[in-house]
Amino acid sequence: MDRRARGTSLRMIPKAALSELEIDVPDLATQDAILETSRLADRAKHLENKAAELRHSLISMVLTDAAHRDAKQYTKGVRV
């Protein structure tokens, strides 16, 4: 592309150079595999985020419960 580009400040590629450009395109089975891999990667990312949210919620609930139990033990025998 660099050999066929024209201009100094704004480089342009002539249409003829683009029409001669060869692009290797994988067969349909490979394209399908790429698409499925991408879809599964997106799903894995979604599930990892959901798992992180659930872990955070669980830790928050455990800590809140521990704080409540500790507060109940502390106030036993003390008039509030």
C-alpha positions as CSV (number, residue, x, y, z in Angstrom):
1,M,0.0,0.0,0.0
2,D,2.8,2.4,0.9
3,R,4.3,2.0,-2.6
4,R,1.1,2.9,-4.3
5,A,0.0,5.7,-1.9
6,R,0.0,9.2,-3.3
7,G,0.3,12.7,-1.7
8,T,2.5,14.1,1.0
9,S,0.4,15.5,3.8
10,L,-2.8,13.4,3.1
11,R,-1.9,10.0,1.7
12,M,-4.4,8.6,-0.8
13,I,-4.6,5.1,-2.2
14,P,-5.7,5.0,-5.8
15,K,-8.9,3.0,-6.6
16,A,-6.9,0.8,-9.0
17,A,-4.5,-0.2,-6.2
18,L,-7.4,-1.3,-4.1
19,S,-9.0,-3.3,-6.9
20,E,-5.7,-5.3,-7.2
21,L,-5.6,-5.9,-3.5
22,E,-5.9,-9.6,-2.6
23,I,-7.5,-10.4,0.8
24,D,-7.5,-14.0,2.1
25,V,-10.9,-14.9,3.5
26,P,-11.2,-18.0,5.6
27,D,-13.7,-20.6,4.6
28,L,-17.2,-20.5,6.1
29,A,-16.5,-23.3,8.6
30,T,-13.5,-21.2,10.0
31,Q,-15.6,-18.0,10.0
32,D,-18.3,-19.9,12.0
33,A,-15.7,-21.1,14.4
34,I,-14.3,-17.6,14.9
35,L,-17.8,-16.3,15.5
36,E,-18.7,-19.0,18.0
37,T,-15.4,-18.5,19.8
38,S,-16.1,-14.7,20.1
39,R,-19.7,-15.4,21.3
40,L,-18.4,-17.8,23.9
41,A,-15.7,-15.4,25.1
42,D,-18.4,-12.7,25.5
43,R,-20.6,-15.2,27.5
44,A,-17.6,-16.1,29.7
45,K,-16.9,-12.5,30.4
46,H,-20.6,-11.9,31.3
47,L,-20.5,-15.0,33.7
48,E,-17.2,-13.9,35.3
49,N,-18.7,-10.4,36.0
50,K,-21.9,-12.0,37.4
51,A,-19.8,-14.4,39.6
52,A,-17.8,-11.4,40.9
53,E,-21.1,-9.5,41.7
54,L,-22.4,-12.6,43.6
55,R,-19.1,-13.0,45.5
56,H,-19.3,-9.3,46.5
57,S,-22.9,-9.7,47.7
58,L,-22.1,-12.9,49.6
59,I,-19.1,-11.2,51.4
60,S,-21.3,-8.2,52.2
61,M,-24.0,-10.4,53.7
62,V,-21.6,-12.4,55.8
63,L,-19.9,-9.3,57.1
64,T,-23.3,-7.7,57.9
65,D,-24.4,-10.8,59.7
66,A,-21.2,-11.0,61.7
67,A,-21.6,-7.3,62.7
68,H,-25.2,-7.9,63.8
69,R,-24.2,-11.0,65.9
70,D,-21.3,-9.1,67.5
71,A,-23.6,-6.1,68.3
72,K,-26.2,-8.5,69.9
73,Q,-23.5,-10.1,72.1
74,Y,-22.1,-6.7,73.0
75,T,-25.6,-5.3,74.1
76,K,-26.6,-8.4,76.1
77,G,-27.0,-7.4,79.7
78,V,-26.6,-3.7,78.8
79,R,-29.8,-1.6,78.9
80,V,-30.4,0.2,75.6
